[in-house]
Amino acid sequence: MELPPFSLLEVVSRWQFAPVVTGFVVAAAGLYLWGVLRVRRRHPARPWPLYRTALFLGGLAVVVIATQSGIGTYDDVLFYDHMVQHLLLLMVAPPLLVVGQPFTLLLHASRNPLHTWVKKVLRSRVVAAITWPPFGVALYVATIVGTHLTGFMNLVETNSVVHDAEHALYLVAGYLYFLPLIGREPIRWRVSYPTRIFLLFIAMPVDAFTGLVLGSEGSNPFPGLAEQRPGWAPSPIDDVHIGGAVMWVGGAGLMFVLVMAVFFAWSREKQADGGLGWLESARRSNFATLVSSHQDANAAGSPGVPASARSASAGATPVSAASVSDAESVDDDEHLAAYNAFLARINKPPQR
């Protein structure tokens, strides 16, 4: 049966069921809400922030809208609708999921042995490699160019399994790209605000270049778009041109919003320093160095550290300046143990 003309009413009213997507969304939402309730029971004075819960659930809602609403229904018929879907899965849903901090929530809500296992995974070499900011940028660029300026799109239009895999690729690529740039999860990398803004700006030329190439095509680069095309739809080449404009304008607009969000977060953090600027940063850096120095002595069995202090801080990890200033860090207990051990070491009377 031929679909009616594409419209906002059809996007809102026409839905399709995707079992895999539904299962993923229900499982993710259920686990997240379980963590929220568990943290509330364990720490009633400091429950999990409501806005983070709303953002994470909003990201899951975007995934549902992109794949099961009218946008998902028309993605095999209209290329420009396909591009709208791509932007939702690559540049809207991942940032919302990242800001929701699901892994930090899991650490707050879990106990050993799960807590220790999750912490080891987040600090493993594999996670450090895939969350390395240059890797995220390369994956983002390769995903944008590889899925739009090659013959891959023809395969997507004719193979439903590949099409579903493409959706997963966009979510993963977007998540890994935005995680170190706008996230605050306890991963290895702490990126400065100027570097974050620079790495976000890098995506703008990529989106613009891809959109311009699609918008300047002289013939239909995706023959699969011409198959079973409804009569009301634009011609295949016009459809590709509109899709290119969606990628160029929409992609640049969304990235600009994210850049401004990071810039305002940077400004707010500078204001929170009380105007101290570099002096406050130096104080935090010095504090982090002093606190973490006890761990070296602990590892070497330094006689200057009491045994009780060493045992209290066992398992503590090196503290960075960024982690000291992060009020929501999951390692606050470790920082406290490290600091207490440091005080015990410097206050111990000198041996004669």
MARLUM-396391 format. One line per field, with one value per residue (C-alpha): x, y, z; residue in three letters; residue number from 1. Coordinates in Angstrom, 1 decimal, m for minus. Layout:
// residues N
X	X,...
Y	Y,...
Z	Z,...
resn	Ala,...
resi	NUM,...
END
This chain:
// residues 352
X	0.0,1.3,2.1,0.2,2.2,4.8,3.6,4.0,0.6,1.9,5.1,3.1,0.3,2.0,4.0,5.7,6.9,10.6,11.1,14.9,14.6,11.7,13.6,16.7,14.8,12.7,15.8,17.9,15.1,14.3,17.9,18.4,15.3,16.3,19.6,17.8,15.6,18.5,20.5,17.5,17.2,20.9,21.4,18.1,19.9,21.6,19.3,20.2,19.5,16.1,17.3,19.8,17.1,14.9,17.8,18.6,15.0,14.7,17.6,15.8,12.6,14.5,15.7,12.1,10.9,13.7,13.0,9.3,7.4,6.6,10.2,11.1,8.2,9.3,13.0,13.0,10.9,12.4,16.1,15.7,13.6,16.5,18.8,16.6,16.7,20.5,20.8,18.5,20.4,23.9,23.6,20.6,20.1,23.8,24.4,21.3,22.4,25.9,24.7,22.5,25.7,24.4,27.8,28.2,24.7,25.6,28.6,26.6,23.8,25.9,27.9,30.8,31.6,29.6,30.9,34.6,34.1,32.4,35.2,37.9,36.1,35.8,39.5,40.6,42.9,40.1,37.7,40.6,41.3,37.7,37.0,40.2,38.9,40.9,39.4,35.9,36.5,37.8,34.9,32.4,34.0,34.3,30.7,29.4,31.4,31.4,27.6,26.6,29.3,29.8,27.7,26.8,23.6,22.4,22.9,21.0,18.0,17.8,18.8,16.8,19.5,22.1,19.7,19.2,22.9,23.4,21.1,23.2,26.4,25.1,24.3,27.6,29.7,27.8,28.1,31.9,32.4,30.4,31.4,34.8,33.6,30.3,30.2,31.5,31.8,34.7,36.8,40.5,40.3,39.8,39.6,40.1,37.2,39.1,40.0,36.4,35.2,37.8,36.9,33.2,34.0,35.8,32.4,31.0,33.1,32.5,28.7,28.9,31.2,28.9,25.8,27.4,28.5,25.0,23.4,25.6,25.0,24.1,22.5,20.9,23.8,21.4,19.4,17.7,15.7,13.9,12.4,8.7,8.7,5.3,4.0,3.8,7.5,10.0,12.3,15.2,17.8,15.7,15.3,19.1,19.5,17.0,18.8,22.1,20.6,19.3,22.7,24.4,22.1,20.7,24.1,25.8,22.9,22.9,26.7,26.6,24.1,26.4,29.4,27.5,26.4,30.1,31.1,28.4,29.5,33.1,31.9,29.9,32.9,35.1,32.5,32.4,36.1,35.2,37.4,40.5,41.1,44.5,45.2,42.2,43.3,46.8,45.4,43.4,46.2,48.6,46.0,45.5,49.3,49.7,46.8,47.9,51.5,50.6,49.6,53.2,54.4,51.7,52.7,56.3,55.4,56.7,57.4,56.1,52.5,50.7,49.5,45.9,46.1,47.5,44.8,42.1,43.3,43.9,42.5,42.4,43.2,45.3,43.4,43.4,42.6,39.5,38.2,38.8,36.6,33.9,31.3,29.6,32.6,31.9,35.4,34.6,35.2,38.5,39.6,38.7,40.6,43.6,43.5,43.2,46.2,48.1,47.3,48.4,51.7,52.6,51.4,53.4,56.3,59.7,61.6,64.8
Y	0.0,3.4,5.8,9.1,12.3,13.0,15.6,16.5,14.8,11.6,11.8,12.1,9.6,6.9,4.4,1.1,m1.5,m2.3,m5.2,m4.7,m1.0,m1.4,m4.1,m1.9,1.2,m0.6,m2.4,0.8,2.8,0.1,m0.2,3.5,4.0,1.1,2.9,6.2,4.5,2.7,5.8,7.6,4.8,4.8,8.5,10.2,13.5,13.5,11.7,11.4,14.7,14.8,16.7,13.9,11.3,13.5,14.0,10.3,9.3,12.0,10.5,7.1,8.9,10.4,6.9,5.7,8.7,8.3,4.7,4.0,7.2,8.5,9.4,5.7,4.8,7.1,6.5,3.9,6.3,9.7,10.4,13.7,12.0,9.5,12.4,13.7,10.3,10.3,13.6,12.4,9.2,10.8,14.3,14.5,11.2,10.5,13.9,13.4,9.9,11.1,13.9,11.5,9.8,6.2,4.7,7.1,6.3,2.6,3.1,5.1,2.5,m0.7,m2.5,m5.0,m7.0,m5.2,m1.8,m2.9,m4.7,m1.7,0.6,m1.7,m1.8,2.0,2.3,m0.5,0.0,m0.9,1.7,4.2,3.5,3.8,6.9,8.7,11.9,11.6,8.2,9.5,12.3,9.8,7.5,10.3,11.6,8.1,7.4,10.6,10.3,6.5,6.1,9.1,9.5,5.9,3.1,2.0,3.9,1.7,m1.3,0.3,1.0,m2.6,m4.5,m4.1,m5.8,m3.4,m0.5,m1.5,m1.9,1.6,3.0,1.2,2.6,6.2,5.8,4.2,6.7,9.7,8.4,7.8,11.2,13.3,11.3,13.0,16.3,17.0,14.0,13.7,9.9,8.5,7.7,8.3,11.4,14.9,17.3,21.1,23.3,25.0,21.5,20.4,23.4,22.8,19.1,20.0,22.6,20.0,18.3,21.4,21.2,17.5,18.0,20.9,19.1,16.0,18.2,20.2,17.1,15.6,18.9,19.3,15.8,15.9,12.5,10.2,8.5,6.1,4.0,2.2,5.5,5.2,1.8,1.8,5.6,7.1,9.6,12.5,12.3,14.6,13.2,11.1,13.8,16.6,14.3,13.9,17.7,18.3,15.7,17.4,20.7,18.9,17.5,20.8,23.2,20.8,19.3,22.7,24.1,21.2,21.3,25.0,24.5,21.9,24.3,27.1,24.7,23.8,27.4,28.4,25.5,26.8,30.3,29.1,27.1,30.1,32.2,29.4,30.0,33.3,35.2,33.4,32.0,30.5,30.7,28.5,26.0,26.0,25.4,22.5,21.0,21.3,19.7,16.8,16.3,16.2,13.9,11.5,11.5,9.3,6.5,6.3,6.0,3.4,1.3,1.4,0.6,3.9,3.9,7.4,6.2,4.5,1.0,2.0,4.9,2.6,0.1,2.8,4.1,0.8,0.7,4.5,5.8,8.8,12.1,14.6,18.3,17.8,15.0,17.1,19.8,17.4,17.4,14.4,12.2,8.6,8.5,11.0,8.3,7.4,11.1,11.4,8.3,9.6,12.9,11.4,9.2,12.3,14.2,11.2,11.1,14.8,15.0,12.1,13.2,12.9,9.7,10.4
Z	0.0,m1.0,1.9,2.0,1.4,4.1,6.7,10.3,11.0,9.5,11.5,14.7,13.9,11.9,14.0,13.4,15.8,16.0,18.5,18.8,19.4,21.9,23.8,24.0,25.1,27.7,29.2,29.3,30.9,33.4,34.5,34.7,36.8,39.0,39.7,40.4,43.0,44.6,44.9,46.5,49.1,49.9,49.8,50.6,51.3,47.9,45.4,41.7,39.9,38.3,35.3,34.4,34.5,32.3,29.8,29.6,29.1,26.6,24.6,24.6,23.5,20.5,19.5,19.5,17.5,15.0,14.3,15.1,14.4,10.9,10.5,10.7,8.4,5.6,5.9,3.0,0.8,1.2,1.4,3.2,5.9,6.1,6.8,9.5,11.1,10.9,12.7,15.4,16.0,15.6,17.0,19.3,21.1,22.0,23.7,25.8,26.8,27.6,29.9,31.7,33.0,33.1,34.1,37.0,38.1,38.0,40.2,42.7,42.8,42.8,45.5,45.3,43.4,40.7,41.7,41.6,38.3,36.6,37.9,36.5,33.1,32.9,33.7,31.4,28.3,26.0,27.3,27.4,23.7,22.4,24.5,23.4,21.9,18.5,18.1,18.6,16.1,13.5,14.0,13.7,10.5,9.0,9.8,8.2,5.0,4.7,5.0,2.8,0.1,m0.8,m2.2,1.3,1.1,m1.8,0.4,3.3,1.0,m0.1,3.1,6.3,8.4,7.2,7.7,11.4,11.9,10.5,13.2,15.9,14.3,14.5,18.2,19.1,17.0,18.4,22.0,21.7,20.0,22.5,25.7,26.4,25.1,27.0,29.5,33.0,33.3,35.3,32.3,31.8,29.6,31.0,28.1,28.6,27.5,24.6,23.2,23.6,21.6,18.9,18.6,18.3,15.6,13.6,12.9,11.2,8.1,7.8,7.9,5.5,3.1,3.0,2.6,m0.3,m2.1,m1.9,m2.9,m6.0,m7.4,m11.1,m11.1,m8.6,m6.7,m4.9,m7.5,m4.7,m3.9,m7.3,m6.5,m5.4,m5.1,m4.5,m7.1,m4.6,m3.7,m5.3,m8.0,m6.7,m7.5,m5.9,m2.9,m2.6,m2.9,m0.1,2.0,1.4,2.7,5.8,6.5,5.9,7.7,10.4,11.2,11.5,13.6,16.1,16.4,17.0,19.9,21.5,21.1,22.8,25.6,26.2,26.1,28.7,30.9,30.7,31.6,34.5,35.9,35.6,37.6,40.2,40.8,42.4,40.0,41.0,37.5,37.2,40.9,41.7,39.0,40.5,44.0,42.8,40.8,43.8,46.1,43.6,43.5,47.3,47.8,45.1,46.3,49.3,46.9,45.6,49.2,49.9,47.0,48.1,51.7,52.9,56.7,56.8,56.2,59.1,58.3,59.1,56.7,54.0,54.4,54.5,51.2,49.5,46.0,45.8,42.3,41.3,41.6,38.9,39.3,37.2,39.4,42.6,41.2,40.0,42.8,41.3,41.0,42.1,43.8,46.5,49.1,47.7,47.6,51.3,52.2,50.2,51.9,55.4,54.7,53.4,56.6,58.7,56.9,57.2,60.9,62.1,64.4,62.7,63.7,65.6
resn	Met,Glu,Leu,Pro,Pro,Phe,Ser,Leu,Leu,Glu,Val,Val,Ser,Arg,Trp,Gln,Phe,Ala,Pro,Val,Val,Thr,Gly,Phe,Val,Val,Ala,Ala,Ala,Gly,Leu,Tyr,Leu,Trp,Gly,Val,Leu,Arg,Val,Arg,Arg,Arg,His,Pro,Ala,Arg,Pro,Trp,Pro,Leu,Tyr,Arg,Thr,Ala,Leu,Phe,Leu,Gly,Gly,Leu,Ala,Val,Val,Val,Ile,Ala,Thr,Gln,Ser,Gly,Ile,Gly,Thr,Tyr,Asp,Asp,Val,Leu,Phe,Tyr,Asp,His,Met,Val,Gln,His,Leu,Leu,Leu,Leu,Met,Val,Ala,Pro,Pro,Leu,Leu,Val,Val,Gly,Gln,Pro,Phe,Thr,Leu,Leu,Leu,His,Ala,Ser,Arg,Asn,Pro,Leu,His,Thr,Trp,Val,Lys,Lys,Val,Leu,Arg,Ser,Arg,Val,Val,Ala,Ala,Ile,Thr,Trp,Pro,Pro,Phe,Gly,Val,Ala,Leu,Tyr,Val,Ala,Thr,Ile,Val,Gly,Thr,His,Leu,Thr,Gly,Phe,Met,Asn,Leu,Val,Glu,Thr,Asn,Ser,Val,Val,His,Asp,Ala,Glu,His,Ala,Leu,Tyr,Leu,Val,Ala,Gly,Tyr,Leu,Tyr,Phe,Leu,Pro,Leu,Ile,Gly,Arg,Glu,Pro,Ile,Arg,Trp,Arg,Val,Ser,Tyr,Pro,Thr,Arg,Ile,Phe,Leu,Leu,Phe,Ile,Ala,Met,Pro,Val,Asp,Ala,Phe,Thr,Gly,Leu,Val,Leu,Gly,Ser,Glu,Gly,Ser,Asn,Pro,Phe,Pro,Gly,Leu,Ala,Glu,Gln,Arg,Pro,Gly,Trp,Ala,Pro,Ser,Pro,Ile,Asp,Asp,Val,His,Ile,Gly,Gly,Ala,Val,Met,Trp,Val,Gly,Gly,Ala,Gly,Leu,Met,Phe,Val,Leu,Val,Met,Ala,Val,Phe,Phe,Ala,Trp,Ser,Arg,Glu,Lys,Gln,Ala,Asp,Gly,Gly,Leu,Gly,Trp,Leu,Glu,Ser,Ala,Arg,Arg,Ser,Asn,Phe,Ala,Thr,Leu,Val,Ser,Ser,His,Gln,Asp,Ala,Asn,Ala,Ala,Gly,Ser,Pro,Gly,Val,Pro,Ala,Ser,Ala,Arg,Ser,Ala,Ser,Ala,Gly,Ala,Thr,Pro,Val,Ser,Ala,Ala,Ser,Val,Ser,Asp,Ala,Glu,Ser,Val,Asp,Asp,Asp,Glu,His,Leu,Ala,Ala,Tyr,Asn,Ala,Phe,Leu,Ala,Arg,Ile,Asn,Lys,Pro,Pro,Gln,Arg
resi	1,2,3,4,5,6,7,8,9,10,11,12,13,14,15,16,17,18,19,20,21,22,23,24,25,26,27,28,29,30,31,32,33,34,35,36,37,38,39,40,41,42,43,44,45,46,47,48,49,50,51,52,53,54,55,56,57,58,59,60,61,62,63,64,65,66,67,68,69,70,71,72,73,74,75,76,77,78,79,80,81,82,83,84,85,86,87,88,89,90,91,92,93,94,95,96,97,98,99,100,101,102,103,104,105,106,107,108,109,110,111,112,113,114,115,116,117,118,119,120,121,122,123,124,125,126,127,128,129,130,131,132,133,134,135,136,137,138,139,140,141,142,143,144,145,146,147,148,149,150,151,152,153,154,155,156,157,158,159,160,161,162,163,164,165,166,167,168,169,170,171,172,173,174,175,176,177,178,179,180,181,182,183,184,185,186,187,188,189,190,191,192,193,194,195,196,197,198,199,200,201,202,203,204,205,206,207,208,209,210,211,212,213,214,215,216,217,218,219,220,221,222,223,224,225,226,227,228,229,230,231,232,233,234,235,236,237,238,239,240,241,242,243,244,245,246,247,248,249,250,251,252,253,254,255,256,257,258,259,260,261,262,263,264,265,266,267,268,269,270,271,272,273,274,275,276,277,278,279,280,281,282,283,284,285,286,287,288,289,290,291,292,293,294,295,296,297,298,299,300,301,302,303,304,305,306,307,308,309,310,311,312,313,314,315,316,317,318,319,320,321,322,323,324,325,326,327,328,329,330,331,332,333,334,335,336,337,338,339,340,341,342,343,344,345,346,347,348,349,350,351,352
END
